Amino acid sequence: MMVSKKKIIGAGCIVLGVACGAAVGYAIATNSELRTAIGSLTHGILKRSKDRMSEMSEEVALHTAQVTRNPKFNQDWVASQWESIGY
């Protein structure tokens, strides 16, 4: 019984993917500097996103909420507007 090349390549890709994922997970779990760097990168990205949201107009926020079908986006924008005026 002969195994096809596609099945062998597919199995090899799965094994390689699992091995790479395990290596990355191990590196993140054991290296505190790497965890700190990833955390600060994530924090920076979220801060930039919030800054952009505070700069956009109501029409853009409403349109974005409609396109993404995410009403929380518009609710967050309204909440940030209330916070900016002190409520």
Buried (B, 14 or more C-beta within 10 A) or exposed (E): EEEEEEEEEEEEEEEEEEEEEEEEEEEEEEEEEEEEEEEEEEEEEEEEEEEEBBEBEEEEBBEBBEEEEEEEBBEBBEEBEEEEEEE
